[in-house]
Amino acid sequence: MRQTAKYKMAVAQLKLLGVIKKSTEITGATPHEELYSKLEKAGYWWNSKAGQWKQAEENDRALGKFSGSIFEYPDGMPSGVFRLRVMAHPTEIDSVIKEVCARLNVIEVSKPYDNRKGAGQRVYVLCKRRPFKEVARK
């Protein structure tokens, strides 16, 4: 199992909260998602820019960063938040990110990660939908 920084921080935070004593207590088919779900239910969200799990505050809820899931508000309604994975050649990744940010309502962009196979980098872009506007058709 691949132990990312997010995973390691989740284990450490859950130990600190007393939810688990050791990482072997997580036995689900998708241990990463099980950990993340436990933390989100405890009121935390992953801040990829800071590389840590943060306790949710009211302004985080308004941005759709936390509600148990970033994709829905506490009342169960969709938050309008969505995530994109953007992959490009390392020399083009910055310009691609600028283009995405110019077109979408971007909340957060992760640091670039090297692709596991072959050339290229990837970033994760957290966005929020803009209110729908009727567009005049030609």
C-alpha positions as a printed Julia matrix, in Angstrom:
138×3 Matrix{Float64}:
   0.0    0.0     0.0
   1.28   3.42   -1.0
   1.7    5.7     2.02
   1.38   9.28    0.86
   1.94  12.35    3.03
  -1.86  12.73    3.24
  -2.19   9.15    4.48
   0.63   9.47    7.05
  -0.83  12.74    8.36
  -4.29  11.12    8.59
  -2.91   8.26   10.71
  -1.07  10.72   12.97
  -4.14  12.95   13.38
  -6.47  10.02   14.14
  -4.0    8.74   16.75
  -3.9   12.22   18.28
  -7.72  12.32   18.41
  -7.77   8.86   20.0
  -9.86   7.41   17.17
  -7.22   4.74   16.47
  -4.16   3.51   18.35
  -2.22   2.22   15.33
  -2.64   2.18   11.56
  -3.27  -1.61   11.56
  -6.72  -0.9    13.04
  -7.77   0.29    9.58
  -8.76  -2.89    7.8
 -11.11  -1.82    5.0
 -10.6   -2.63    1.34
  -9.63   1.01    0.78
  -7.74   1.98    3.95
  -6.9    5.44    2.66
 -10.55   6.34    2.09
 -11.53   4.81    5.43
  -9.02   7.05    7.23
 -10.05  10.16    5.31
 -13.72   9.47    5.97
 -13.05   9.14    9.72
 -11.21  12.46    9.74
 -13.89  14.25    7.73
 -16.55  12.94   10.13
 -14.4   14.26   13.01
 -14.51  17.72   11.4
 -11.24  17.88    9.44
 -10.39  18.55    5.8
  -7.17  18.03    3.81
  -5.33  21.23    2.94
  -3.0   20.09    0.16
  -1.21  23.45   -0.01
  -0.22  23.24    3.67
   0.19  19.44    3.54
  -1.93  18.88    6.63
  -5.37  18.02    7.92
  -7.09  21.12    9.29
 -10.05  21.44   11.59
 -12.96  22.91    9.7
 -14.07  26.44   10.47
 -17.19  28.22    9.31
 -15.48  29.89    6.32
 -14.23  26.45    5.2
 -17.84  25.26    5.1
 -18.79  28.27    2.97
 -16.08  27.35    0.46
 -17.36  23.79    0.37
 -14.15  22.45    1.88
 -15.93  20.55    4.6
 -19.26  19.05    5.39
 -18.26  15.42    5.85
 -17.59  15.59    2.13
 -16.39  18.58    0.15
 -19.03  17.73   -2.42
 -22.09  18.38   -0.24
 -23.27  20.81    2.41
 -24.36  19.55    5.84
 -28.0   19.64    4.65
 -27.15  17.16    1.88
 -27.34  19.64   -0.97
 -24.49  19.72   -3.53
 -21.75  22.22   -2.69
 -20.85  22.92   -6.32
 -17.26  21.9    -5.55
 -15.43  19.62   -7.94
 -11.88  18.34   -8.37
  -9.88  18.03  -11.53
  -6.66  16.18  -12.16
  -4.6   18.05  -14.74
  -1.7   16.24  -16.39
   0.85  17.78  -18.77
   4.5   17.82  -19.77
   6.64  19.39  -16.99
   7.56  22.36  -19.18
   3.87  23.1   -19.85
   2.26  22.43  -16.47
   2.49  26.05  -15.25
   0.91  27.48  -18.39
  -1.83  24.83  -18.32
  -2.61  25.7   -14.68
  -2.84  29.41  -15.6
  -5.24  28.57  -18.41
  -7.43  26.44  -16.13
  -7.45  29.17  -13.45
  -8.45  31.79  -16.02
 -11.48  29.76  -17.07
 -12.69  28.19  -13.81
 -13.52  29.37  -10.31
 -10.43  27.84   -8.65
 -10.2   27.49   -4.87
  -6.91  25.63   -4.59
  -4.19  24.06   -6.76
  -1.95  21.32   -5.38
   1.79  21.26   -5.85
   2.91  19.4    -8.99
   3.54  15.67   -8.65
   5.62  13.64  -11.1
   3.6   11.04  -12.98
   4.28   7.53  -11.79
   4.93   6.27  -15.32
   6.54   8.27  -18.08
   7.16  11.96  -18.53
   4.69  14.44  -17.17
   3.4   16.04  -14.04
  -0.02  16.23  -12.48
  -1.78  18.73  -10.24
  -5.14  18.56   -8.52
  -7.4   21.58   -8.89
 -10.23  22.23   -6.44
 -12.95  24.36   -8.04
 -16.4   25.69   -7.21
 -19.12  26.09   -9.8
 -20.21  29.6   -10.56
 -23.91  30.37  -10.43
 -25.55  29.41  -13.69
 -26.06  32.29  -16.11
 -28.1   32.09  -19.27
 -25.75  32.49  -22.22
 -27.07  34.1   -25.38
 -26.66  31.79  -28.36
 -25.75  33.05  -31.75
